[in-house]
């Protein structure tokens, strides 16, 4: 997979009155280089429509497009990959369906991270670093110590996620993260592109 720094996930409840594609395009223009469609409430028909629109957008900008959970939707729109949580389809089963497409796995403990790496995940999510209101069923925060542990023990790419904002991302980077994901901080911003640029500047400043 292409490397990335800033991972943006859809969160339409954070931008009422603004269109999904419009907001995600602004994120891409600000430097987000991987986009994930995550939608737990829409019908399959609606989800497919959104996936098609985002697939078209991400192709236009040549950024990676990931679909959360819905392997069938990802395959139908030819997404670049899928992202699975710990309670979703097994990685081995997903690999049989998606072939060489990207598979990302959410992890909340080093055992899960090591297993995902061993089973062939292309990248892992590490979090939630801080308390987050973007997922009603989110697990307890894993803290920065988990970031440090993953940075020292895992060789595949990892992205820090969960409650990350411009005000706290510096400490996440110091802990060892070179890739971060934000949802509400990006899509809920009055200046989506500017917020993304600010994240990129912080990530680049850490090199």
C-alpha positions in Angstrom: 0.0 0.0 0.0 1.0 3.6 -0.5 2.3 5.1 2.7 0.2 7.8 4.3 0.4 10.4 7.1 -3.1 11.7 7.7 -6.1 9.3 7.7 -9.5 10.9 7.6 -12.7 9.0 8.4 -16.2 10.2 7.5 -18.4 11.4 10.2 -21.5 13.1 8.8 -23.0 13.9 12.2 -20.2 16.4 12.7 -21.0 18.5 9.6 -24.8 19.0 9.4 -25.8 20.9 6.3 -22.6 20.1 4.4 -22.3 17.3 1.9 -20.1 14.2 2.5 -18.1 14.6 -0.8 -17.6 18.3 -0.3 -16.2 17.8 3.2 -13.9 14.9 2.2 -12.7 16.7 -0.8 -11.6 19.6 1.4 -9.8 17.1 3.7 -7.9 15.7 0.7 -7.0 19.2 -0.5 -5.6 19.8 3.0 -3.4 16.8 2.8 -5.4 13.8 4.0 -4.0 10.9 1.9 -6.2 8.1 3.0 -10.0 8.2 3.3 -12.3 5.8 5.0 -16.0 5.5 4.6 -17.5 4.6 8.0 -21.2 4.6 8.3 -23.1 2.4 10.8 -26.6 3.7 10.2 -27.3 4.1 6.4 -29.1 1.5 4.4 -27.1 -0.7 2.0 -28.4 1.3 -0.9 -27.3 4.6 0.6 -24.0 3.2 1.7 -23.3 2.0 -1.8 -24.1 5.4 -3.2 -21.7 7.1 -0.8 -19.0 4.6 -1.5 -19.3 5.1 -5.3 -19.1 8.9 -4.8 -16.0 8.7 -2.6 -14.4 6.1 -4.9 -14.7 8.6 -7.7 -13.4 11.4 -5.6 -10.4 9.5 -4.3 -9.5 8.3 -7.8 -9.6 11.9 -9.0 -7.0 12.8 -6.3 -5.1 9.5 -6.3 -5.6 8.9 -2.6 -6.3 5.6 -0.9 -10.0 4.7 -0.3 -10.9 2.3 2.5 -14.4 1.0 3.4 -15.1 0.1 7.0 -16.7 -3.3 7.7 -18.6 -3.8 4.5 -16.4 -6.1 2.4 -19.2 -6.5 -0.2 -19.5 -2.8 -0.7 -15.7 -2.4 -0.9 -15.5 -5.0 -3.6 -18.5 -3.6 -5.6 -16.9 -0.1 -5.9 -13.4 -1.4 -6.2 -12.1 0.3 -3.0 -8.4 0.0 -2.3 -9.2 -1.9 0.9 -11.2 -2.6 4.0 -10.9 -1.9 7.7 -12.1 -4.4 10.3 -12.6 -4.1 14.0 -11.9 -6.9 16.5 -15.5 -8.1 16.4 -15.8 -8.1 12.6 -14.9 -10.8 10.0 -11.7 -12.7 10.6 -8.7 -11.4 8.7 -8.1 -14.7 7.0 -11.6 -14.9 5.8 -11.5 -11.3 4.5 -8.2 -12.0 2.7 -9.8 -14.8 0.7 -12.5 -12.3 -0.5 -10.4 -9.2 -1.1 -7.2 -10.8 -2.5 -4.4 -8.3 -2.5 -6.5 -5.3 -1.4 -5.5 -3.5 1.7 -6.7 -4.8 5.0 -6.5 -2.7 8.1 -7.3 -3.9 11.6 -8.3 -2.0 14.7 -6.2 -3.0 17.8 -6.4 -2.0 21.4 -3.6 -4.1 22.9 -0.2 -5.3 21.9 -1.5 -8.9 21.6 -4.0 -7.9 19.0 -1.4 -5.8 17.2 1.1 -8.7 17.0 -1.6 -11.1 15.9 -2.8 -8.7 13.1 0.8 -8.4 11.9 1.3 -12.2 12.0 -1.9 -12.8 10.0 -1.0 -10.4 7.3 -2.7 -7.1 8.0 -1.4 -4.3 5.8 -1.7 -1.7 8.6 -3.3 -1.4 12.1 -5.2 1.2 13.9 -3.9 1.9 17.4 -6.4 3.3 19.9 -8.5 4.9 21.1 -5.6 7.1 22.4 -8.0 9.4 24.2 -11.7 9.2 25.0 -13.8 9.7 21.9 -17.5 10.4 21.2 -17.3 9.3 17.5 -18.0 5.7 18.4 -20.8 4.9 21.0 -19.2 1.5 21.6 -15.6 2.6 21.8 -13.4 0.7 24.2 -11.6 2.5 27.0 -8.6 4.7 26.0 -5.4 2.8 25.5 -3.1 5.7 26.4 0.2 6.8 24.9 2.0 3.8 26.4 0.4 1.6 23.8 1.6 3.8 21.0 5.2 3.5 22.4 4.9 -0.3 22.6 3.6 -0.6 19.0 6.3 1.8 17.7 9.0 -0.4 19.3 7.5 -3.9 18.5 5.5 -3.7 15.3 7.0 -3.4 11.8 3.9 -2.8 9.7 2.4 0.7 9.4 0.2 1.8 12.2 -2.0 4.8 12.6 -2.9 6.4 16.0 -6.7 7.1 16.4 -9.2 8.1 19.0 -9.8 11.6 20.3 -6.8 13.0 18.5 -6.9 16.8 18.0 -4.5 19.5 17.1 -4.1 20.3 20.8 -2.9 16.9 21.7 -1.3 15.4 18.6 2.2 16.5 19.5 2.3 14.1 22.4 1.0 11.3 20.2 3.8 12.0 17.7 6.4 12.1 20.5 5.2 8.7 21.7 6.2 7.3 18.2 3.2 7.8 15.9 4.1 8.9 12.3 0.6 8.6 11.1 -2.6 9.9 12.7 -6.3 9.6 12.2 -8.9 12.2 13.2 -12.6 12.3 12.6 -14.5 15.1 14.4 -11.5 17.4 14.6 -11.3 17.3 10.8 -14.8 16.9 9.4 -16.3 19.1 12.2 -13.9 21.9 11.5 -15.1 25.2 10.0 -11.9 25.0 7.9 -11.4 21.4 7.0 -8.5 21.9 4.6 -6.7 24.2 7.1 -7.1 21.7 9.9 -5.6 19.0 7.7 -2.7 21.2 6.8 -2.1 21.9 10.4 -1.9 18.2 11.2 0.5 17.7 8.3 2.7 20.5 9.5 2.9 18.8 12.9 3.7 15.4 11.4 6.3 16.9 9.1 7.9 18.8 12.0 8.5 15.6 13.9 10.8 14.2 11.2 
